[in-house]
């Protein structure tokens, strides 16, 4: 047996991941040693600094195209672009998470173990400051996401998947109010997420079996080995296809594609709204980043096998998201189904299986992330004495009560509906253009048809806000603190800028749209 | 002066004005009105200067400007106007100040912001100018969609009965058409060489199948917008619910985007498919003429009635376009202008009546001319213009459409002529039931009905009446501009030459 050699690590290239990981450990120490009253500002500043530092490292690494840690991690164009996207969006999410001016103590529960409905629970909801463990948890999740989009073999990818999923399960359970809904959401997400992880793991095993059978120098789960095996193998492709299918289920669960989307509305509704925004923006980027790498690098040779199946999934996702969004009466569930439909549009871009497909998908992810964070930012503001007023009927006449926030929300909804001069239009144009160019016209037609359906629920909210008279139960809009206001403004401004002058980001995405090892 | 960037300035100026007006405090309604009116007059002056700078005998597309926008997709801010676009731009620039003046008190009695109303009107003007001035398919699409937003809020926030329903229906119908067009736009881009430039795309080499699908995508959007039968059901709702000024712009200009789009995009970009689909399009147009006219006869709501008459008129325009002769085409474009003037006037006058009576139902009127003789007279004139009485401008255009069609397709022309008779029926009956006959006793009790046209309202209707008469007797200034553009469309793009009018070449005509 040969001696094991330690792989060399390119610490500069890994710096963003390491910084966040270190900062989250530091955050745990802060929890242990600082008095309760001081933790919130310290944690918030620490987290934001860590995110900014990691972002700086990503920018400094911008020209890297390398594989490090043996073959486990690839720091290439898409990885860097998506890491940058995750960090920017996570920074905005942190602003929402850190907000304490809108409701006393912030959006998170003070003691997660308190009995729901007890006087103690009511007391914490009214008075106490929220848990500050959310910051290290968020940073853990973000570092997992950064690793996920850079993972270059299935094992690393699985570890990253778990690293960003477990904190998310916890975060979902920490809502300050409606604790049962929040805990139910977390449990659901955890159980279904575990199934998805198990599928992923099983798929990995099958694919490993396939590579063993295919190659003469033994098997492996790194993407290059898989790619070579897919290309040259004379072995039965049953292992390959079954393995790919199981892997895809694991990934499609995370991106909330139909029929693996059923957790989305419950989790989006139950989770604390800043966390919902964080999931809708960052998890989506990370999960699609992983999917892109798996499909474009490892299994590209099998594209004729998976293209029709994923095409059906994409059409189904768009259709289910759009149709069910029509029937929703809760704004968070509506946005959840809209996020399902958007996963479908993103899949359209992915299935172009071309450089344009890659760059347009990445562009879409960034554009959507900004808009969806702005949307959930507004949701945190519309509230009454019992917390957020998420039922749609409560939003009637909001435009009269607070034209500014209703106006911003309307703008974001128009962006979701794909009206020109918003990022929603440019990003849809990008993915549809890439798909049509690749000959996937049926996906474009399905996308266009579902966009029509999806316009209706958005329009209904606009009608509610502007054209209905405000009633007794129209909640007031809280004045946002500086953090939410900043997050909201960044999100809306990005939605406008990416709709009017998309060129810089398009060029960036285009320049980054090349995986190493393809 | 012809180097002046007319089209981009014309597009941007109302937008700037609109923002300026909309952000005035709600208490400064009067100031907002004045600024909006002055601003729209300035735009009109600029448009007149542009008309002068346009050389009717010159190139097909003039006043061209191009600025890079999204190089990755080959999108440019390209503006250029041909004669067809030019007359439509003039119509917009003329109608908007008239509408602003006519809507002076429309927003006063609602619990809504007055400055926002006038800001929306200017914003709408900006997008309407943009859609006619664009010579880049992407840019056209952008304006085509964005145009919906101000109109949606005009109907939904400031409209009358059932405004929410009408606004949503309007938005969804248009959006559905727009999204079909989006698919076709992307397809055209992918197949036509990754460019959106109109002139480059006219040279694109498309397969027959692709051309037909793309044509359908565009045509559907335009047929909904125009609207042609059977995509018309949103118009009576929207026209009935919109405030009169917005309705005049909706029917007078916004809907022309549909017919303009067919002339500018469907025919030149997909000539073979256009010829292939022409019989179907003509059939839809003919059904529209007869069906909408019949529905108009049966209406009891003045605004809905006017909306239905418009659908019938759009049928004439459709026949004129798809007859593929220069005469009919020129007639169709002239009809677009004249219809904007005539129906615009009709909507505004009806709006004045409705504002006085507080109801749009014909049965609530009767013998109104006893109380408001001048207003009733203007309504009568607007009605006559609408039914294309000789001497009014619409007559010229309707006549051109019919004879242009008759030379190539006699049955169609004959069926279309029946529409004229129905037009006389719905207009005259409407006039009779509202202003003639014995005075409805309920009417004299209404305070508003004792006031005849105010000075402001006279200023509103006077320019429209004058233009309708002027163009009825002397349409040459407009036809001179339209004719070369239409001729270019028919001959260069479609390769159709008009049948010679003399007896000696009858065989050629039959070929």
Interface residues (C-beta under 8 A of the other chain):
Chain A: X414 X417 X418 X419 X420 X421 X425 X426 X429 X432 X433 X436 X437 X441 X444 X445 X448 X449 X451 X452 X455 X456 X459 X460 X463 X466 X467 X468 X501 X502 X503 X506 X507 X510
Chain B: X69 X70 X71 X72 X73 X141 X142 X143 X145 X146 X148 X149 X153 X156 X157 X163 X164 X167 X168 X171 X172 X175 X176 X179 X180 X182 X183 X186 X187 X189 X190
